[in-house]
Structure formats: C-alpha cells, structure tokens
Amino acid sequence: MVFENGLANLLVGFFIGGMHFGTFIRGVLTLGLFIVSGTLLGEGTVVVLNGPSAAGKSSIQRQVQILFEEPYLKAGIDGFFDALVPDVHTMGVEPQGKFTQEMIRSGIQSFDEEGKPVLSLEIGPIGERAIWGMHDALAAYAKHGNNLVVDYIAYEKHWLGELTQTLRPYKVYLVGITTPLEVIEEREKNRGTSPVGHARSHYARVHVYGPEDSEVERPVLYDLEVDTTEHTPEECARLIQDYIKNHPEPKAFKVLEEQYLADLEN
C-alpha cells in the first residue's frame, strides 16, 4: 500500500507538472521510505516450528541454516524470551526488583492421573509482554527481508492466534513438530536442560488454539507436520524445504487467522 500511494503521487506530480510539485515530492519521499524499509528488496519468509519442549525444533533449525539455499535466521522463544527475562532459574539468584517471579513466569509442580510428574509453566503479565515483543521482533526481521526459522512453543492457546495478526503481511509456513511423549521425556532426563515433567504439561496444549477468555479450543491446522522420531533433523529440514518449493503460497496461517478472528467476534 505504501508503494502504491508513493507511485500514485509520483505519477500525478510528473504528468501534471508544477501545479502539483508538492505531490511529486511526497511521492519521491514515500517511495524512498519504502525502499529503505526493505520492502522493495523483498520480504522474508517465516517458518514457524511449533511443538513441545525437547521435540527437536532447535536441531531442525540448525539443519535449515545448513541446507537451505537462502540464509535463514534462527529465532524463537529461547532467545527472545528465556534468555531475556530476569528469572531465578536462568540467573541462579533471586532478582531483587519490585516484582514477583509470578509476574514473569513460574513453575508449578504436580502429578497427573498416572502419577507422572508435571511441571506447568505459568506466564505472568510481564512474561506476556515479552511474548508480544517477540512477535513484533519477528515481524521486524521479516519486514527487512530476513528469512526466519522460529522455534515456537504455544504455551497459551491464544499465542498462535495473536501471532497470525502480527505476521499477517508476510509469507508464513506453519510446521507442526511431533514426537511421542515417552521419547521427549527420555530426552528431558538425558540432556538436563529441560526439567522432567515440563513437556508433559503442554504436550497436547501446544497444538490447539483459541481466544484467551474463551472455552473454544481448535486443533491447529499445519502446512506440514513432521515426527522427529521418524525423521532425522536433516530429513525434517529437507521435507520443509521441499514443501516450500512445491507450495509457494502457504495456507495454514491464513486459515488459522480467519478462524481466530471469527472466534474473537463470537
């Protein structure tokens, strides 16, 4: 739209001449801003990998960076959320500011009906602000022509719906990352970077979406789903690469956006 407005002003000023010199100048300036923003140079493609913790998303990210013809920036919840917020778990000490840990995020330990440990992550209002900032940051990268492969965990059902609003102008492929829960829990035990019971708390929840204050929960429609027990990270990356090549216009994100907006209105 910026491009069309700038071009229209430029043509009017050119053909009508001095009577509309101001219009001509506005067109030049608008087109200049358009070019500087990176839009004329092409907007980036975004690949969102959504799945539970320890499902293998970061390994797929690395392979995307190795195998894809164009460069892809690795982004996601680890870098834009975990690494940024003041947190006793990541800092090793209790922050002394005038806020509580619950305002950012907190872990709640419990057991499910099978007696299995469950560590639920509750995101507070400060943590939610960080997530909205992450969404805007992803859009800013894409706006300037950067391709992104995003490690995403939809801890809350309204996050994906909100992400569709922020990334609406861009080409986004939504890829579901699945793995049997028992495999993920074995990875939690072995690698030690994710507490045991964490993935169990959101294993199914990451694959549903709906408005925040609503009972509506819909299964996420993906452009592509990959199981990391059936494919290596390299194979998963190649499956994504082939899908993008054969489907130049992704559909899942647009369908999710339309349904999310309809649910918000009801």
C-alpha positions as a Python dict, from the first residue, in 0.01 Angstrom:
ca = {
    (1, 'M'): (0, 0, 0),
    (2, 'V'): (285, 237, 78),
    (3, 'F'): (434, 162, -262),
    (4, 'E'): (104, 226, -445),
    (5, 'N'): (47, 559, -268),
    (6, 'G'): (400, 675, -336),
    (7, 'L'): (385, 573, -701),
    (8, 'A'): (47, 743, -749),
    (9, 'N'): (177, 1071, -605),
    (10, 'L'): (488, 1045, -817),
    (11, 'L'): (294, 994, -1141),
    (12, 'V'): (45, 1273, -1066),
    (13, 'G'): (327, 1514, -996),
    (14, 'F'): (516, 1410, -1308),
    (15, 'F'): (228, 1439, -1555),
    (16, 'I'): (61, 1750, -1418),
    (17, 'G'): (384, 1933, -1352),
    (18, 'G'): (444, 2236, -1137),
    (19, 'M'): (83, 2268, -1025),
    (20, 'H'): (138, 1956, -814),
    (21, 'F'): (506, 1981, -733),
    (22, 'G'): (429, 1908, -367),
    (23, 'T'): (253, 1588, -465),
    (24, 'F'): (554, 1487, -673),
    (25, 'I'): (790, 1545, -379),
    (26, 'R'): (564, 1346, -146),
    (27, 'G'): (575, 1060, -393),
    (28, 'V'): (954, 1065, -405),
    (29, 'L'): (981, 1069, -26),
    (30, 'T'): (724, 791, 17),
    (31, 'L'): (899, 569, -235),
    (32, 'G'): (1230, 641, -65),
    (33, 'L'): (1094, 529, 270),
    (34, 'F'): (950, 222, 103),
    (35, 'I'): (1288, 125, -37),
    (36, 'V'): (1469, 194, 290),
    (37, 'S'): (1222, -26, 478),
    (38, 'G'): (1343, -318, 270),
    (39, 'T'): (1006, -394, 113),
    (40, 'L'): (1118, -337, -245),
    (41, 'L'): (1404, -573, -180),
    (42, 'G'): (1158, -847, -82),
    (43, 'E'): (1009, -954, 246),
    (44, 'G'): (1139, -1256, 431),
    (45, 'T'): (980, -1599, 452),
    (46, 'V'): (898, -1720, 802),
    (47, 'V'): (894, -2087, 901),
    (48, 'V'): (733, -2139, 1242),
    (49, 'L'): (820, -2472, 1408),
    (50, 'N'): (556, -2527, 1675),
    (51, 'G'): (583, -2815, 1916),
    (52, 'P'): (656, -2912, 2275),
    (53, 'S'): (984, -2864, 2454),
    (54, 'A'): (1255, -3119, 2363),
    (55, 'A'): (1073, -3222, 2044),
    (56, 'G'): (1381, -3146, 1830),
    (57, 'K'): (1298, -2800, 1695),
    (58, 'S'): (1641, -2646, 1755),
    (59, 'S'): (1811, -2935, 1574),
    (60, 'I'): (1585, -2876, 1275),
    (61, 'Q'): (1670, -2506, 1286),
    (62, 'R'): (2038, -2584, 1255),
    (63, 'Q'): (1978, -2806, 955),
    (64, 'V'): (1763, -2541, 787),
    (65, 'Q'): (2055, -2300, 820),
    (66, 'I'): (2291, -2559, 671),
    (67, 'L'): (2076, -2689, 385),
    (68, 'F'): (1858, -2407, 256),
    (69, 'E'): (1980, -2209, -45),
    (70, 'E'): (1896, -1875, 115),
    (71, 'P'): (2014, -1773, 461),
    (72, 'Y'): (1766, -1823, 746),
    (73, 'L'): (1798, -1653, 1082),
    (74, 'K'): (1741, -1876, 1385),
    (75, 'A'): (1495, -1718, 1628),
    (76, 'G'): (1247, -1825, 1888),
    (77, 'I'): (1132, -1849, 2243),
    (78, 'D'): (1475, -1939, 2384),
    (79, 'G'): (1642, -1624, 2254),
    (80, 'F'): (1353, -1379, 2269),
    (81, 'F'): (1206, -1495, 2599),
    (82, 'D'): (1411, -1737, 2811),
    (83, 'A'): (1739, -1554, 2760),
    (84, 'L'): (1591, -1209, 2822),
    (85, 'V'): (1363, -1215, 3125),
    (86, 'P'): (1502, -1187, 3481),
    (87, 'D'): (1448, -1533, 3621),
    (88, 'V'): (1581, -1723, 3921),
    (89, 'H'): (1606, -2041, 3714),
    (90, 'T'): (1832, -1892, 3446),
    (91, 'M'): (2023, -1638, 3662),
    (92, 'G'): (2087, -1867, 3958),
    (93, 'V'): (1983, -1597, 4207),
    (94, 'E'): (1654, -1438, 4306),
    (95, 'P'): (1604, -1098, 4135),
    (96, 'Q'): (1574, -816, 4392),
    (97, 'G'): (1345, -587, 4189),
    (98, 'K'): (995, -471, 4281),
    (99, 'F'): (823, -758, 4104),
    (100, 'T'): (748, -1117, 4181),
    (101, 'Q'): (859, -1421, 3986),
    (102, 'E'): (490, -1498, 3923),
    (103, 'M'): (458, -1172, 3728),
    (104, 'I'): (708, -1312, 3475),
    (105, 'R'): (668, -1689, 3487),
    (106, 'S'): (654, -1958, 3746),
    (107, 'G'): (673, -2336, 3752),
    (108, 'I'): (400, -2535, 3926),
    (109, 'Q'): (484, -2892, 4020),
    (110, 'S'): (207, -3152, 4026),
    (111, 'F'): (127, -3510, 3924),
    (112, 'D'): (-116, -3635, 3663),
    (113, 'E'): (-368, -3921, 3697),
    (114, 'E'): (-93, -4172, 3618),
    (115, 'G'): (126, -4037, 3897),
    (116, 'K'): (370, -3885, 3648),
    (117, 'P'): (541, -3556, 3744),
    (118, 'V'): (409, -3247, 3567),
    (119, 'L'): (585, -2910, 3571),
    (120, 'S'): (347, -2648, 3436),
    (121, 'L'): (480, -2311, 3324),
    (122, 'E'): (252, -2020, 3413),
    (123, 'I'): (321, -1698, 3223),
    (124, 'G'): (252, -1374, 3411),
    (125, 'P'): (170, -1027, 3269),
    (126, 'I'): (536, -925, 3232),
    (127, 'G'): (610, -1253, 3057),
    (128, 'E'): (318, -1198, 2819),
    (129, 'R'): (454, -855, 2728),
    (130, 'A'): (784, -1021, 2639),
    (131, 'I'): (600, -1266, 2411),
    (132, 'W'): (420, -981, 2230),
    (133, 'G'): (758, -812, 2190),
    (134, 'M'): (896, -1134, 2042),
    (135, 'H'): (612, -1142, 1790),
    (136, 'D'): (683, -782, 1686),
    (137, 'A'): (1056, -856, 1660),
    (138, 'L'): (988, -1148, 1424),
    (139, 'A'): (776, -920, 1207),
    (140, 'A'): (1050, -656, 1203),
    (141, 'Y'): (1308, -908, 1083),
    (142, 'A'): (1076, -1031, 808),
    (143, 'K'): (992, -674, 705),
    (144, 'H'): (1356, -609, 626),
    (145, 'G'): (1389, -912, 402),
    (146, 'N'): (1518, -1166, 652),
    (147, 'N'): (1411, -1528, 631),
    (148, 'L'): (1337, -1681, 971),
    (149, 'V'): (1309, -2029, 1115),
    (150, 'V'): (1135, -1995, 1451),
    (151, 'D'): (1142, -2232, 1748),
    (152, 'Y'): (795, -2176, 1896),
    (153, 'I'): (607, -2326, 2190),
    (154, 'A'): (244, -2214, 2212),
    (155, 'Y'): (222, -2238, 2590),
    (156, 'E'): (-104, -2043, 2584),
    (157, 'K'): (-378, -2116, 2333),
    (158, 'H'): (-417, -1752, 2225),
    (159, 'W'): (-49, -1704, 2135),
    (160, 'L'): (-67, -1855, 1786),
    (161, 'G'): (-382, -1657, 1707),
    (162, 'E'): (-210, -1336, 1811),
    (163, 'L'): (99, -1431, 1611),
    (164, 'T'): (-115, -1455, 1295),
    (165, 'Q'): (-218, -1093, 1347),
    (166, 'T'): (139, -971, 1384),
    (167, 'L'): (277, -1169, 1089),
    (168, 'R'): (-24, -1110, 864),
    (169, 'P'): (170, -921, 589),
    (170, 'Y'): (431, -1194, 549),
    (171, 'K'): (464, -1541, 399),
    (172, 'V'): (450, -1782, 692),
    (173, 'Y'): (475, -2161, 686),
    (174, 'L'): (337, -2327, 998),
    (175, 'V'): (506, -2660, 1069),
    (176, 'G'): (395, -2892, 1347),
    (177, 'I'): (674, -3080, 1524),
    (178, 'T'): (556, -3404, 1685),
    (179, 'T'): (726, -3675, 1887),
    (180, 'P'): (584, -3939, 2123),
    (181, 'L'): (574, -3813, 2480),
    (182, 'E'): (783, -4103, 2613),
    (183, 'V'): (1063, -4010, 2372),
    (184, 'I'): (1054, -3647, 2481),
    (185, 'E'): (1063, -3742, 2850),
    (186, 'E'): (1366, -3962, 2788),
    (187, 'R'): (1535, -3662, 2625),
    (188, 'E'): (1447, -3449, 2929),
    (189, 'K'): (1622, -3698, 3156),
    (190, 'N'): (1930, -3726, 2936),
    (191, 'R'): (2001, -3367, 2843),
    (192, 'G'): (1915, -3195, 3172),
    (193, 'T'): (1830, -2859, 3012),
    (194, 'S'): (1456, -2909, 3043),
    (195, 'P'): (1305, -3019, 3375),
    (196, 'V'): (1134, -3358, 3384),
    (197, 'G'): (759, -3313, 3351),
    (198, 'H'): (781, -2987, 3160),
    (199, 'A'): (686, -3128, 2818),
    (200, 'R'): (406, -3336, 2972),
    (201, 'S'): (240, -3016, 3095),
    (202, 'H'): (195, -2871, 2746),
    (203, 'Y'): (238, -3173, 2517),
    (204, 'A'): (-117, -3156, 2375),
    (205, 'R'): (-189, -2790, 2452),
    (206, 'V'): (65, -2652, 2205),
    (207, 'H'): (-137, -2796, 1917),
    (208, 'V'): (-466, -2617, 1996),
    (209, 'Y'): (-562, -2250, 1969),
    (210, 'G'): (-844, -2015, 2062),
    (211, 'P'): (-920, -1677, 2223),
    (212, 'E'): (-777, -1625, 2571),
    (213, 'D'): (-1101, -1583, 2767),
    (214, 'S'): (-1299, -1846, 2582),
    (215, 'E'): (-1374, -2216, 2607),
    (216, 'V'): (-1306, -2251, 2233),
    (217, 'E'): (-1011, -2478, 2157),
    (218, 'R'): (-945, -2579, 1798),
    (219, 'P'): (-677, -2813, 1664),
    (220, 'V'): (-402, -2626, 1482),
    (221, 'L'): (-400, -2679, 1107),
    (222, 'Y'): (-43, -2707, 980),
    (223, 'D'): (105, -2671, 635),
    (224, 'L'): (326, -2965, 722),
    (225, 'E'): (379, -3198, 1019),
    (226, 'V'): (698, -3390, 1089),
    (227, 'D'): (770, -3653, 1352),
    (228, 'T'): (1127, -3633, 1478),
    (229, 'T'): (1131, -4000, 1572),
    (230, 'E'): (1059, -4098, 1212),
    (231, 'H'): (1298, -3849, 1052),
    (232, 'T'): (1640, -3711, 1140),
    (233, 'P'): (1677, -3333, 1177),
    (234, 'E'): (1833, -3323, 829),
    (235, 'E'): (1541, -3516, 681),
    (236, 'C'): (1293, -3286, 855),
    (237, 'A'): (1468, -2980, 712),
    (238, 'R'): (1462, -3130, 364),
    (239, 'L'): (1091, -3211, 397),
    (240, 'I'): (1029, -2847, 488),
    (241, 'Q'): (1249, -2728, 202),
    (242, 'D'): (1062, -2947, -48),
    (243, 'Y'): (727, -2832, 83),
    (244, 'I'): (819, -2466, 44),
    (245, 'K'): (946, -2530, -307),
    (246, 'N'): (626, -2710, -411),
    (247, 'H'): (385, -2482, -224),
    (248, 'P'): (486, -2120, -287),
    (249, 'E'): (173, -1992, -110),
    (250, 'P'): (126, -2134, 241),
    (251, 'K'): (-234, -2170, 361),
    (252, 'A'): (-244, -2284, 723),
    (253, 'F'): (-157, -1949, 883),
    (254, 'K'): (-428, -1767, 687),
    (255, 'V'): (-690, -2027, 779),
    (256, 'L'): (-590, -2005, 1145),
    (257, 'E'): (-606, -1626, 1133),
    (258, 'E'): (-955, -1619, 981),
    (259, 'Q'): (-1092, -1870, 1231),
    (260, 'Y'): (-927, -1694, 1525),
    (261, 'L'): (-1080, -1360, 1426),
    (262, 'A'): (-1422, -1523, 1384),
    (263, 'D'): (-1391, -1680, 1730),
    (264, 'L'): (-1299, -1342, 1879),
    (265, 'E'): (-1616, -1189, 1739),
    (266, 'N'): (-1842, -1464, 1876),
}
